[in-house]
């Protein structure tokens, strides 16, 4: 680690490649990095790349600081929403340091052991910069998006992190839901999670927001399996039929055409929401199943009361969000964004994909489309969450994380 972090004006390294060949794609990233020494980097990659070949190319070409990331359900690049691409975000060593660790075999995750390892990671990062003042730290977190362990890992990690705030996303593979992975130490790992502590003198601010408001329709989960995140009954009726009936005034008769009506586009437009801590959060549906049940992306259980969300003006909401974030960090270098894949589908369906992409580009957002977002101790759905990093020398008062 660099023990003498500076107020450097060097911007974060941001580069993307859309070359289909892994060797060619990595070569383009390396050329864009040039001679900048990196303390570490993030990489988000399309699920279409052959992972072993890509991992080998990355390990050979970028042997320096930690390189972490994951497979995606789409990328956020200099084009805004993107696909079939690699996105790299590098942290210059003169103003950042980064240390990471990985958890494997998430089915047998040991919270106590994990907390001890995370505390050591944070303590080590602080010890390396004990003589420096005015330092900011955040934790970046990436987890297998098919693991069903996000809630436990996120709560465990944030508890161990203390006042270091956590932000991150769940890996994806387009909309295949077959195999997702995180990148760490030169390999892609399934059934795994990686956490990194990022330290800098630059202002850094985490936030999380969704562009839905609760509607009038109410749903009570009356039968569910929390382990598989499957809901069998809503309001004592078959789950898929009752959700469709409440979500759409044009719903077909019970049992008629459910397979055609309940797809990812419908779920994106009609997200269930739950009230916790005085705020409403989305609990997105992943799939409607042949037996009439619904599988969710997030934790769900019998007795949970849900309402069906209704969208606000997303473009106005986004502009207000970025103005708020800018007030927290001053001039923005980059925003590392974790955007639920259902947000992208909803933008397509509402024919505002280009406008949303343009706003992301204007506000220097880079990142990926997720299967879920992690913010502090919570696992979220259908949010836009992120880490805003300001430029050096910005004098901005410390601000609490945004959680709208």
PyMOL commands that set and color helices and strands:
alter all, ss='L'
color gray80, all
select helices_A, chain A and resi 22-33+51-61+106-108+111-128+150-161+239-247+258-261+264-269+314-329+341-349+353-362
alter helices_A, ss='H'
color red, helices_A
select strands_A, chain A and resi 13-17+38-46+66-72+75-77+80-82+86-92+96-104+136-143+165-170+182-184+187-189+192-200+204-209+212-225+230-234+237-238+272-276+279-282+285-288+294-296+305-311+332-340+365-370+373-375+378-380+384-390+402-403
alter strands_A, ss='S'
color yellow, strands_A
deselect
rebuild
show_as cartoon
